[in-house]
Amino acid sequence: MNTSNQILEAAKYDQRLSVDLAVVSDLIAAEGKYHNQCYQQFRHKTTKTRESAQTTDLAMEWLIDELRTAARKAHVFQLSEIWQRYCDLAENAKIAIRPSYSSRRCTFKEKTGTAPASGI
């Protein structure tokens, strides 16, 4: 039961899993199963996201995770698409978009790593 509660608590830091487990309150009753290695990777990822979200926000962490995955697959996006995805994630996470992201997109570009590097 303790592991069930830990997984459900940490799931909010994993966008896909938070959606999958949105209606689950007890993994044992839902017959949830996991591999120990997968559980360890999940804990590592969610702990890292939890720590990072304290300096940014949860939607930004989800977005950065999606951008890293897309970059490994060599996908290319327009900044407007990234901004829209962030807005959608912020709405899903029920968080307010930082005013600096709306008023000065340069702050948003810096957080997502889409700002051009200086000297290039």
Secondary structure, 3 states (H helix, E strand, C coil): CHHHHHHHHHHHHCHHHHHHCCCCCCCCCCCCCCCHHHHHHHHHHHHHHHHHHCCCCHHHHHHHHHHHHHHHCCCCCCHHHHHHHHHHHHHHHCCCCCHHHHHCHHHHHHHHCCCCCCCC
